[in-house]
Amino acid sequence: MGIGDKINQVSSQLQEGVRNSSISLASVFIKTMTALVVSLTLSLIIQEIMGTGVFTFVFTMVVFSTGLLRIMKAWSVSQVLLFDLFCILVALILKLYLQVAP
């Protein structure tokens, strides 16, 4: 085993490490964005229904996003994207209901 083989081995290990790190980072980013958008929506709904201030809004947003991140910790990226699709469909149904309701 020569120096060239060792350099190729180290290079391939480095490429694999970078690939795994970037996939993991993208997964964390998608999960965080999903949790923030859903928690923002739920916090705005609670703020409008209860008529509370900014502190309660921020508190509920932190609570919802932490809870969602804990739930989504074991999910794969495809499961998170499926959850996003479900949330979008529910939002469209609620929007349609609000437009039709008197």
DSSP file (Angstrom, degrees, kcal/mol; ACC not computed):
  #  RESIDUE AA STRUCTURE BP1 BP2  ACC     N-H-->O    O-->H-N    N-H-->O    O-->H-N    TCO  KAPPA ALPHA  PHI   PSI    X-CA   Y-CA   Z-CA
    1    1 A M              0   0    0      0, 0.0     2,-0.1     0, 0.0     0, 0.0   0.000 360.0 360.0 360.0 116.4    0.0    0.0    0.0
    2    2 A G     >  -     0   0    0      1,-0.1     4,-1.7     4,-0.0     5,-0.1  -0.236 360.0 -94.8 -94.6-177.9    1.7    3.2   -1.2
    3    3 A I  H  > S+     0   0    0      1,-0.2     4,-2.4     2,-0.2     5,-0.2   0.866 121.9  57.6 -66.0 -37.2    1.3    6.8   -0.4
    4    4 A G  H  > S+     0   0    0      1,-0.2     4,-2.1     2,-0.2    -1,-0.2   0.885 105.9  49.6 -62.2 -39.3   -1.0    7.3   -3.4
    5    5 A D  H  > S+     0   0    0      2,-0.2     4,-2.3     1,-0.2    -1,-0.2   0.900 111.0  49.3 -66.8 -40.3   -3.5    4.7   -2.0
    6    6 A K  H  X S+     0   0    0     -4,-1.7     4,-2.6     2,-0.2     5,-0.2   0.898 110.5  50.4 -65.9 -39.7   -3.5    6.3    1.4
    7    7 A I  H  X S+     0   0    0     -4,-2.4     4,-2.4     1,-0.2    -2,-0.2   0.908 111.2  48.9 -64.7 -41.5   -4.1    9.7    0.0
    8    8 A N  H  X S+     0   0    0     -4,-2.1     4,-2.4     2,-0.2    -2,-0.2   0.891 111.6  49.9 -63.6 -39.5   -7.0    8.3   -2.1
    9    9 A Q  H  X S+     0   0    0     -4,-2.3     4,-2.2     2,-0.2    -2,-0.2   0.927 112.4  46.0 -65.4 -45.5   -8.4    6.6    1.0
   10   10 A V  H  X S+     0   0    0     -4,-2.6     4,-2.3     1,-0.2    -2,-0.2   0.900 112.7  52.0 -63.7 -40.6   -8.2    9.8    3.1
   11   11 A S  H  X S+     0   0    0     -4,-2.4     4,-2.3    -5,-0.2    -2,-0.2   0.911 110.2  47.1 -63.2 -43.3   -9.8   11.8    0.3
   12   12 A S  H  X S+     0   0    0     -4,-2.4     4,-2.1     2,-0.2    -1,-0.2   0.877 111.9  50.7 -68.4 -35.9  -12.7    9.4    0.0
   13   13 A Q  H  X S+     0   0    0     -4,-2.2     4,-2.2     2,-0.2    -2,-0.2   0.892 110.4  50.2 -65.5 -39.2  -13.3    9.4    3.7
   14   14 A L  H  X S+     0   0    0     -4,-2.3     4,-2.4     2,-0.2    -2,-0.2   0.914 110.3  49.3 -64.7 -43.0  -13.3   13.2    3.7
   15   15 A Q  H  X S+     0   0    0     -4,-2.3     4,-2.3     1,-0.2    -2,-0.2   0.904 111.6  49.1 -63.2 -41.1  -15.8   13.3    0.9
   16   16 A E  H  X S+     0   0    0     -4,-2.1     4,-2.5     2,-0.2    -1,-0.2   0.887 110.9  50.6 -65.1 -39.3  -18.1   10.8    2.7
   17   17 A G  H  X S+     0   0    0     -4,-2.2     4,-2.3     2,-0.2    -2,-0.2   0.913 111.2  47.2 -65.1 -42.9  -17.8   12.9    5.9
   18   18 A V  H  X S+     0   0    0     -4,-2.4     4,-2.4     2,-0.2    -2,-0.2   0.900 112.1  51.3 -65.0 -40.8  -18.7   16.1    4.1
   19   19 A R  H  X S+     0   0    0     -4,-2.3     4,-2.1     2,-0.2    -2,-0.2   0.933 111.9  45.7 -62.4 -47.0  -21.6   14.4    2.4
   20   20 A N  H  X S+     0   0    0     -4,-2.5     4,-2.2     1,-0.2    -1,-0.2   0.892 113.3  50.4 -64.8 -39.1  -23.0   13.0    5.6
   21   21 A S  H  X S+     0   0    0     -4,-2.3     4,-2.5     2,-0.2    -1,-0.2   0.904 110.5  48.4 -65.8 -41.5  -22.6   16.3    7.4
   22   22 A S  H  X S+     0   0    0     -4,-2.4     4,-2.2     2,-0.2    -1,-0.2   0.880 111.7  49.5 -69.6 -36.3  -24.4   18.3    4.7
   23   23 A I  H  X S+     0   0    0     -4,-2.1     4,-2.0     2,-0.2    -1,-0.2   0.917 112.9  47.7 -65.9 -42.3  -27.3   15.8    4.6
   24   24 A S  H  X S+     0   0    0     -4,-2.2     4,-2.2     2,-0.2    -2,-0.2   0.899 111.8  49.8 -65.0 -40.9  -27.6   16.1    8.4
   25   25 A L  H  X S+     0   0    0     -4,-2.5     4,-2.2     1,-0.2    -1,-0.2   0.893 110.2  50.0 -65.9 -40.2  -27.4   19.9    8.3
   26   26 A A  H  X S+     0   0    0     -4,-2.2     4,-2.4     2,-0.2    -1,-0.2   0.888 109.7  52.0 -64.8 -38.5  -30.1   20.1    5.6
   27   27 A S  H  X S+     0   0    0     -4,-2.0     4,-2.3     2,-0.2    -2,-0.2   0.922 110.5  46.9 -63.6 -44.7  -32.3   17.7    7.7
   28   28 A V  H  X S+     0   0    0     -4,-2.2     4,-2.4     1,-0.2    -2,-0.2   0.896 112.0  51.6 -64.3 -39.6  -32.0   19.9   10.8
   29   29 A F  H  X S+     0   0    0     -4,-2.2     4,-2.5     2,-0.2    -2,-0.2   0.922 110.8  47.0 -63.7 -44.8  -32.7   23.1    8.7
   30   30 A I  H  X S+     0   0    0     -4,-2.4     4,-2.2     1,-0.2    -2,-0.2   0.914 113.8  48.0 -64.4 -42.7  -35.9   21.6    7.2
   31   31 A K  H  X S+     0   0    0     -4,-2.3     4,-2.4    -5,-0.2    -1,-0.2   0.901 112.7  48.8 -64.8 -40.3  -37.1   20.4   10.6
   32   32 A T  H  X S+     0   0    0     -4,-2.4     4,-2.5     2,-0.2    -2,-0.2   0.922 111.6  48.4 -66.8 -43.9  -36.4   23.8   12.2
   33   33 A M  H  X S+     0   0    0     -4,-2.5     4,-2.3     2,-0.2     5,-0.2   0.900 112.3  49.6 -63.5 -40.3  -38.2   25.7    9.5
   34   34 A T  H  X S+     0   0    0     -4,-2.2     4,-2.3    -5,-0.2     5,-0.3   0.937 112.1  47.5 -62.9 -46.6  -41.2   23.4    9.7
   35   35 A A  H  X S+     0   0    0     -4,-2.4     4,-2.4     1,-0.2    -2,-0.2   0.893 112.6  49.5 -63.2 -40.0  -41.4   23.8   13.4
   36   36 A L  H  X S+     0   0    0     -4,-2.5     4,-2.2     2,-0.2    -1,-0.2   0.905 112.0  46.9 -67.7 -41.0  -41.0   27.6   13.3
   37   37 A V  H  X S+     0   0    0     -4,-2.3     4,-2.1     2,-0.2    -2,-0.2   0.931 115.7  44.5 -67.9 -44.5  -43.7   28.0   10.6
   38   38 A V  H  X S+     0   0    0     -4,-2.3     4,-2.5    -5,-0.2     5,-0.2   0.916 115.6  47.5 -66.3 -42.2  -46.2   25.8   12.4
   39   39 A S  H  X S+     0   0    0     -4,-2.4     4,-2.4    -5,-0.3    -1,-0.2   0.865 110.2  53.0 -68.7 -34.1  -45.5   27.3   15.8
   40   40 A L  H  X S+     0   0    0     -4,-2.2     4,-2.3    -5,-0.2    -1,-0.2   0.924 111.1  47.2 -62.8 -44.0  -45.8   30.8   14.3
   41   41 A T  H  X S+     0   0    0     -4,-2.1     4,-2.1     2,-0.2    -2,-0.2   0.938 114.5  44.9 -63.3 -48.0  -49.2   30.0   12.9
   42   42 A L  H  X S+     0   0    0     -4,-2.5     4,-2.4     1,-0.2    -1,-0.2   0.882 112.8  51.7 -65.8 -37.8  -50.5   28.4   16.1
   43   43 A S  H  X S+     0   0    0     -4,-2.4     4,-2.6     2,-0.2    -1,-0.2   0.894 109.3  49.9 -66.6 -39.3  -49.1   31.3   18.2
   44   44 A L  H  X S+     0   0    0     -4,-2.3     4,-2.3     2,-0.2    -2,-0.2   0.902 110.8  50.3 -64.4 -39.8  -50.8   33.9   16.0
   45   45 A I  H  X S+     0   0    0     -4,-2.1     4,-2.3     2,-0.2    -2,-0.2   0.936 113.0  45.6 -62.4 -46.3  -54.1   31.9   16.3
   46   46 A I  H  X S+     0   0    0     -4,-2.4     4,-2.6     1,-0.2     5,-0.3   0.893 111.9  52.2 -65.0 -39.7  -53.8   31.8   20.1
   47   47 A Q  H  X>S+     0   0    0     -4,-2.6     4,-1.8     1,-0.2     5,-0.7   0.903 112.5  44.7 -64.1 -40.6  -52.9   35.5   20.3
   48   48 A E  H  <5S+     0   0    0     -4,-2.3    -2,-0.2     2,-0.2    -1,-0.2   0.886 115.8  46.2 -71.6 -38.4  -55.9   36.5   18.2
   49   49 A I  H  <5S+     0   0    0     -4,-2.3    -2,-0.2    -5,-0.2    -1,-0.2   0.930 124.2  31.6 -69.4 -44.6  -58.3   34.3   20.1
   50   50 A M  H  <5S-     0   0    0     -4,-2.6    -2,-0.2    -5,-0.2    -1,-0.2   0.670  97.4-133.4 -90.4 -17.3  -57.2   35.2   23.6
   51   51 A G  T  <5 +     0   0    0     -4,-1.8    -3,-0.2    -5,-0.3    -4,-0.1   0.882  49.4 156.6  69.0  38.2  -56.1   38.8   22.9
   52   52 A T      < -     0   0    0     -5,-0.7    -1,-0.1    -6,-0.3     2,-0.0  -0.286  36.3-105.9 -92.3 178.9  -52.8   38.5   24.7
   53   53 A G     >  -     0   0    0     -2,-0.1     4,-1.5     1,-0.0    -1,-0.2  -0.035  40.6 -80.5 -94.6-164.2  -49.6   40.4   24.2
   54   54 A V  H  > S+     0   0    0      1,-0.2     4,-2.8     2,-0.2     5,-0.2   0.854 121.1  58.7 -70.6 -37.5  -46.2   39.8   22.8
   55   55 A F  H  > S+     0   0    0      1,-0.2     4,-2.7     2,-0.2    -1,-0.2   0.926 108.3  45.1 -61.2 -45.0  -44.8   37.9   25.7
   56   56 A T  H  > S+     0   0    0      2,-0.2     4,-2.8     1,-0.2     5,-0.3   0.881 112.1  53.8 -65.7 -37.3  -47.5   35.2   25.5
   57   57 A F  H  X S+     0   0    0     -4,-1.5     4,-2.0     2,-0.2    -2,-0.2   0.944 112.6  42.2 -60.8 -48.8  -47.0   35.1   21.7
   58   58 A V  H  X S+     0   0    0     -4,-2.8     4,-2.4     2,-0.2    -2,-0.2   0.904 114.5  52.1 -65.9 -41.7  -43.2   34.5   22.0
   59   59 A F  H  X S+     0   0    0     -4,-2.7     4,-2.5    -5,-0.2    -2,-0.2   0.931 111.7  44.8 -61.5 -46.9  -43.7   32.0   24.9
   60   60 A T  H  X S+     0   0    0     -4,-2.8     4,-2.7     1,-0.2     5,-0.2   0.861 111.8  53.9 -67.5 -33.3  -46.3   29.9   23.0
   61   61 A M  H  X S+     0   0    0     -4,-2.0     4,-2.4    -5,-0.3     5,-0.2   0.922 110.8  45.5 -65.4 -42.5  -44.1   30.0   19.9
   62   62 A V  H  X S+     0   0    0     -4,-2.4     4,-2.3     2,-0.2     5,-0.2   0.912 114.4  48.8 -65.6 -42.3  -41.1   28.7   21.8
   63   63 A V  H  X S+     0   0    0     -4,-2.5     4,-2.3     2,-0.2    -2,-0.2   0.935 114.5  44.2 -64.3 -46.5  -43.2   26.0   23.5
   64   64 A F  H  X S+     0   0    0     -4,-2.7     4,-2.7     1,-0.2     5,-0.2   0.914 114.5  48.4 -66.0 -42.5  -44.8   24.8   20.2
   65   65 A S  H  X S+     0   0    0     -4,-2.4     4,-2.3    -5,-0.2    -1,-0.2   0.893 112.7  48.4 -68.3 -37.2  -41.5   24.9   18.3
   66   66 A T  H  X S+     0   0    0     -4,-2.3     4,-2.0    -5,-0.2    -1,-0.2   0.920 113.0  48.2 -66.7 -41.7  -39.7   23.0   21.0
   67   67 A G  H  X S+     0   0    0     -4,-2.3     4,-2.1    -5,-0.2    -2,-0.2   0.919 112.7  47.8 -63.3 -43.1  -42.4   20.4   21.2
   68   68 A L  H  X S+     0   0    0     -4,-2.7     4,-2.8     1,-0.2    -1,-0.2   0.897 110.4  51.8 -65.7 -39.4  -42.5   20.0   17.4
   69   69 A L  H  X S+     0   0    0     -4,-2.3     4,-0.5     1,-0.2    -1,-0.2   0.879 109.6  50.1 -65.1 -36.1  -38.7   19.6   17.2
   70   70 A R  H >< S+     0   0    0     -4,-2.0     3,-0.5     2,-0.2     4,-0.3   0.891 113.3  46.0 -67.3 -38.3  -38.8   16.9   19.9
   71   71 A I  H >< S+     0   0    0     -4,-2.1     3,-0.7     1,-0.2    -2,-0.2   0.916 115.2  46.4 -68.4 -42.2  -41.6   15.1   18.0
   72   72 A M  H >< S+     0   0    0     -4,-2.8     3,-1.1     1,-0.2    -1,-0.2   0.445  84.3  96.5 -82.0   0.5  -39.7   15.4   14.7
   73   73 A K  T << S+     0   0    0     -4,-0.5    -1,-0.2    -3,-0.5    -2,-0.1   0.874  90.3  39.5 -59.4 -38.0  -36.4   14.3   16.1
   74   74 A A  T <  S+     0   0    0     -3,-0.7    -1,-0.3    -4,-0.3    -2,-0.1   0.479  96.5 105.1 -91.0  -2.4  -36.8   10.7   14.9
   75   75 A W    <   -     0   0    0     -3,-1.1     2,-0.1    -4,-0.1   -44,-0.1  -0.454  65.7-130.4 -80.8 150.7  -38.5   11.6   11.6
   76   76 A S     >  -     0   0    0     -2,-0.1     4,-1.9     1,-0.1     5,-0.2  -0.408  32.4-100.3 -86.7 173.5  -36.7   11.3    8.3
   77   77 A V  H  > S+     0   0    0      1,-0.2     4,-2.5     2,-0.2     5,-0.2   0.882 123.1  54.0 -64.2 -38.4  -36.7   14.1    5.7
   78   78 A S  H  > S+     0   0    0      1,-0.2     4,-1.9     2,-0.2    -1,-0.2   0.875 107.4  50.7 -65.8 -35.9  -39.5   12.5    3.7
   79   79 A Q  H  > S+     0   0    0      2,-0.2     4,-2.1     1,-0.2    -1,-0.2   0.882 110.2  49.7 -67.9 -37.1  -41.7   12.2    6.8
   80   80 A V  H  X S+     0   0    0     -4,-1.9     4,-2.3     2,-0.2    -2,-0.2   0.914 110.9  49.3 -66.6 -42.3  -41.2   15.9    7.5
   81   81 A L  H  X S+     0   0    0     -4,-2.5     4,-2.1     2,-0.2    -2,-0.2   0.855 110.0  51.6 -66.3 -33.8  -42.0   16.8    3.9
   82   82 A L  H  X S+     0   0    0     -4,-1.9     4,-2.2     2,-0.2    -1,-0.2   0.891 109.3  50.2 -66.6 -40.0  -45.2   14.7    4.2
   83   83 A F  H  X S+     0   0    0     -4,-2.1     4,-2.4     2,-0.2    -2,-0.2   0.896 109.2  52.1 -62.9 -40.6  -46.1   16.5    7.4
   84   84 A D  H  X S+     0   0    0     -4,-2.3     4,-2.3     2,-0.2    -2,-0.2   0.916 108.9  50.0 -60.6 -44.1  -45.5   19.8    5.5
   85   85 A L  H  X S+     0   0    0     -4,-2.1     4,-2.3     1,-0.2    -2,-0.2   0.908 110.2  50.2 -61.4 -42.8  -47.8   18.7    2.7
   86   86 A F  H  X S+     0   0    0     -4,-2.2     4,-2.3     1,-0.2    -2,-0.2   0.911 110.4  49.9 -62.0 -43.1  -50.5   17.7    5.3
   87   87 A C  H  X S+     0   0    0     -4,-2.4     4,-2.3     1,-0.2    -2,-0.2   0.892 110.1  50.5 -64.2 -39.3  -50.2   21.1    7.0
   88   88 A I  H  X S+     0   0    0     -4,-2.3     4,-2.3     2,-0.2    -1,-0.2   0.913 110.4  49.4 -64.6 -42.3  -50.6   22.9    3.7
   89   89 A L  H  X S+     0   0    0     -4,-2.3     4,-2.1     2,-0.2    -2,-0.2   0.902 111.2  49.0 -64.7 -40.6  -53.7   20.9    2.8
   90   90 A V  H  X S+     0   0    0     -4,-2.3     4,-2.4     2,-0.2    -1,-0.2   0.906 110.7  51.4 -64.3 -41.0  -55.3   21.6    6.2
   91   91 A A  H  X S+     0   0    0     -4,-2.3     4,-2.3     1,-0.2    -2,-0.2   0.896 109.5  49.7 -63.7 -40.0  -54.5   25.3    5.7
   92   92 A L  H  X S+     0   0    0     -4,-2.3     4,-2.3     2,-0.2    -1,-0.2   0.886 110.2  50.4 -66.5 -38.0  -56.1   25.4    2.3
   93   93 A I  H  X S+     0   0    0     -4,-2.1     4,-2.2     2,-0.2    -2,-0.2   0.915 111.8  47.6 -65.2 -42.1  -59.2   23.6    3.7
   94   94 A L  H  X S+     0   0    0     -4,-2.4     4,-2.3     2,-0.2    -2,-0.2   0.884 110.8  51.7 -65.9 -37.7  -59.5   26.2    6.5
   95   95 A K  H  X S+     0   0    0     -4,-2.3     4,-1.7     2,-0.2    -2,-0.2   0.915 110.4  48.4 -63.4 -43.2  -59.0   29.0    4.0
   96   96 A L  H  X S+     0   0    0     -4,-2.3     4,-1.9     1,-0.2    -2,-0.2   0.894 110.7  51.6 -62.9 -40.7  -61.8   27.7    1.8
   97   97 A Y  H  X S+     0   0    0     -4,-2.2     4,-2.6     1,-0.2    -2,-0.2   0.912 109.5  49.5 -62.7 -42.6  -64.0   27.3    4.9
   98   98 A L  H  < S+     0   0    0     -4,-2.3    -1,-0.2     1,-0.2    -2,-0.2   0.820 111.1  49.6 -68.6 -29.8  -63.4   30.9    5.9
   99   99 A Q  H  < S+     0   0    0     -4,-1.7    -1,-0.2    -5,-0.2    -2,-0.2   0.840 116.6  40.9 -75.9 -32.2  -64.2   32.2    2.4
  100  100 A V  H  < S+     0   0    0     -4,-1.9    -2,-0.2    -5,-0.2    -3,-0.2   0.835  97.1  88.9 -84.3 -34.5  -67.4   30.2    2.2
  101  101 A A     <        0   0    0     -4,-2.6     0, 0.0    -5,-0.2     0, 0.0  -0.325 360.0 360.0 -66.9 145.5  -68.7   30.8    5.7
  102  102 A P              0   0    0      0, 0.0    -1,-0.1     0, 0.0    -4,-0.1   0.494 360.0 360.0 -71.0 360.0  -70.8   34.0    6.3
